[in-house]
Amino acid sequence: MIRRSKDFQRRIMSFPAIQPCECTAPATLLTSLINLSRTICSYRYKFFGSNKRNAIKSIRQIGILLTFFEELQDRKSEEFSDSTDLVMSELHLIFQKILYLLEDCALEGARLLMLMKSELIANRFRVLIRSVALALEILPLDSMDVSLDVVEYVELVIKQARRAKFGIDREDEDILNEVNSILYLFDSRIVPKNSQIKRVLDYIGVKSWSLCNKEVRFLHSEIEFEWSNQDKTEISFLSNLMGLMNYCRCMLFDVVDSGEVVRLDQRSNEIIDCLNPDDFRCPISLDFMFDPVTLATGQTYDRSSIQKWFRAANLTCPNTGKRLKNRELVPNLALRRIIRQYCSKNSTPFPESNKQKPNLTRTIASGSPTVEKIIGFLVNFLANFLESGTLEEKNRAAFEIKFLSKTSLFYRYCLVEVGLIPNLLELLRSTDALTQKNAIAAVSNLSKHSKSKKVIAENKGLEAIVDVLVTGYRVEARQFAAGALFYMASIEEYRKLIGEIPNALSGLLNLLKDKADRSKKNAMVAIYGLLMDSGNHRKVLSAGAVPLLVDLIETSDSEILISDSMEILATLAGKPEGTAAILRSGALNSIVGFLNSCSSIAGREYSVSLLVALCINGGSEVIGVIAKNQSVISSVYSIVSEGTTRGKRKASSLIRVLHEFTELESSNSESTHLLQDRIVQAW
């Protein structure tokens, strides 16, 4: 269970507490214990969706002990006895765990799950508070310089901790049973009353669309994690809860307060943009890490790569060379999430493991029979709104379909099977800007599903998508349209059809001119998808793509965008007319300059691919310009040592060509035509 915060991630219901170092000064330990106690006491003002009594009872006990710690600090004792030192250290460790548990109980997004785990959580509170009592029992209170009142307070805590019953609250149990009753009704193909569901939501404090959406997002991340563990019982349980919260989000909230979701996504994208994607590569395999794990040295590797390293009888850390005390591999959940976000934002396939276990988000498996029925009811409601609802209801349906279709293949499958795509395509022609934006976003998400591509094409969806690309009311709608074209272009037949639609390419190039990076990114991935059909090469050239791509290389501050531009130009340069257009634009020096300055391996590889293509079709004049730049060779050699298999092959080819040119130029024993023949042979 993943704990989200600005600074770190951890699994909820896990307690990565750190034992204070033995050399920690007593005053320092006491100060830290006081700060920890104050933080715990601040949780008395937090909202707890469940286990309220247990949480407040624990906070009250810590509050009493805080008085004891503060009096100890006021006495300014320089040293503790060994037994006191031991107790203080143990209390510090226990208090960390109590704080983690309180964080989990108050965590927005995890409220339904924490309610359903109430019995387990109550037991955790009981164990931790009794651990506090056990630690205090060996505290030499008689020999400590504190008042009698404070001693009595401590003794009171010990007695209360022994006697306290940390069981599940009766109210929690009633609401938990209500949830099970709701799930049973859905499983029996009966739609529960909204008032019954609302009672549950009100109790756990989910009183807005955004809070409900947080529950969905949290449960989705939980399911992804549990799939890696292959715990089918837990997956079924979580899938039911997520299905229920999806139903609640769509059906129970009239007002959508989604501003927070947008801000969170924007902040996340800003963070992603500041990162170097090379940091996502495993130092051993040099590929993006699918399952990053961290060693005791603090170095992170992909799990499969470091396990191969260990199987080869290596007992050291590959990066540092230090001998490892143990081979423990700690999953780096934060890095894995960031890599996923980066891949999603940049339309890059998330790295797959050769032995990857099935992932619910990438299969049409529902997770449980109950969730099939819940989502079945939900998608039918949405389809009815699209078909016969008011404009406001249609807009809301498109909005919810946009979110549902992002979740998993199963949800997309249900949305496609219910037959709502034709009505969704009709909304692309809406004169309401918000409705059009929501509809095209939903279509873009659904176009990722194989069956939906056929349905979209058969219902004149390609033309409708291009129309939004060209005349969409909002730039966001045009961005989504470009994304939809990219997914549709994965089918050979459809990329040909898109290339034949008037204004399709001009629309993408106009989007490429937009100042927003996302506009440029989506336009380029769509263009790249269309170039997979050789018949579209000349059309892209005729539309004037090269000058725009070259201008982006020369003016953009984003390495990612420049790299994408290089990739497209490399594809165009594969044909003589493409090379001619690029050379006419005067881009050669800019391409070489980017190769020398680019910090990412991927960017340098695209640059080398482009230069190889230009050398093949441009001849000795191009090679001569490249060879004069003395720093090129070192940049190309970096790919030979660090790049992917394909990148190494391209780099080796370019090095061979440059060496031959230098030798031929010095000896003048070969003709230019022979040189070009050798270039082709080298490749």
QUITA-V378094 format. One line per field, one symbol per residue. ss: DSSP state (h for helix, s for strand, l for the rest). phi: phi as a letter, one per 20 degrees, with the letter a starting at -180 (. if undefined). psi: psi as a letter, one per 30 degrees, with the letter a starting at -180 (. if undefined). Layout:
ss = ???
phi = ???
psi = ???
//
This chain:
ss = lsssllllsssllllllllllllllhhhhhhhhhhhhhhhhhhhhllllllhhhhhhhhhhhhhhhhhhhhhhhhllllllhhhhhhhhhhhhhhhhhhhhhhhhhllllhhhhhhlhhhhhhhhhhhhhhhhhhhhlllhhhllllhhhhhhhhhhhhhhhhllllllhhhhhhhhhhhhhhhhhhllllllhhhhhhhhhhhllllhhhhhhhhhhhhhhhhhhhhhllhhhhhhhhhhhhhhhhhhhhlllllllhhhhhhhhhhhhhhhlllhhhhsllllllslllssslllllssshhhhhhhhhllllsllllllsllllllsslhhhhhhhhhhhhhllllllllllllllhhhllllllhhhhhhhhhhhhhhhhhhhhllhhhhhhhhhhhhhhhhhlhhhhhhhhhlllhhhhhhhhhlllhhhhhhhhhhhhhhlllhhhhhhhhhllhhhhhhhhhhhlllhhhhhhhhhhhhhhlllhhhhhhhhhlllhhhhhhhhhllllhhhhhhhhhhhhhhlllhhhhhhhhhllhhhhhhhhhhhlllhhhhhhhhhhhhhhlllhhhhhhhhhlllhhhhhhhhhhlllhhhhhhhhhhhhhhhhhhlhhhhhhhhhlllhhhhhhhhhhhllhhhhhhhhhhhhhhhhhhhhhhhllllhhhhhhhhhhhl
phi = .eeebfdbcbffmccffdfgffeffgffffffffffffffffffeeedfalffffffffffffffggffffgffflffcdfgffgffffffffffgfffgffgffeffodffffffdgfffgffggfffffffffffeffffeeecffffgfgfffffffffefdedffffgfffgfffffffffgfemdefffffffgffffenedbfffffffffffffffgffffelefffffffffffffffffgedddfddeegffffffffffffgfeeefffeeffeemegeecfcdeffnedcfgffffffffemeddegfemffefbdfddgefffffffffffffdldgfgdefdffgdgfdcefeoafffgfffgffffffffffecefgffffffffffgfffefaffffgfffffnefgffffffefeeffffffffffffffffegffgfffffdlffffffffgedgfcffffffffffffffffegfffffffefgmfffffffffffffffffffffffffffffegfegffffffnfggffffffedfeeffffffffffffffffdgffgffffffmegffffffgfdfeefgffffffgfffffffedmfffffffffefefgffffffgecefgfffffffffffffffffffffeleceffffffffffff
psi = kkkklfflklklgkihlkkkkfgkkeeeeeeeeeeeeeeeffffflkkflheeeeeeeeeeeeefeeeeeeeeefhkellleeeeeeeeeeeeeeeeeeeeeeeffkkfgeeeeefgeeeeeeeeeeeefeeeeeffgkieegkilleeeeeeeeeeeeeeefkjilkkeeeeeeeeeeeeeeeeefghkjlkeeeeeeeeeeggigleeeeeeeeeeeeeeeeefeffhjeeeeeeeeeeeeeeeeeeeffjekjigeeeeeeeeeeeeeeffljffffkkfefglkkeiklklfffkklkeeeeeeeefggkglkeefgkkkflgkjjkieeeeeeeeeeeeeghkkkkkkegklkkefglgkeeleefeeeeeeeeeeeeeeeeglleeeeeeeeeeeeeeffeleeeeeeeeffhfeeeeeeffgkfkeeeeeeeeeeeeefffkeefeeeeefhheeeeeeeeeegkeleeeeeeeeeeeeeeffkeeefeeeffkkfeeeeeeeeffkfkeeeeeeeeeeeeeeffjfffeeeeeefheeeeeeeeeffkfjeeeeeeeeeeeeeeffkeeeeeeeeffhfeeeeeeeeffkfkeeeeeeeeeeeeeeeeffafeeeeeeffjffeeeeeeeeeffaleeeeeeeeeeeeeeeeeeeeeefhflleeeeeeeeeee.
//
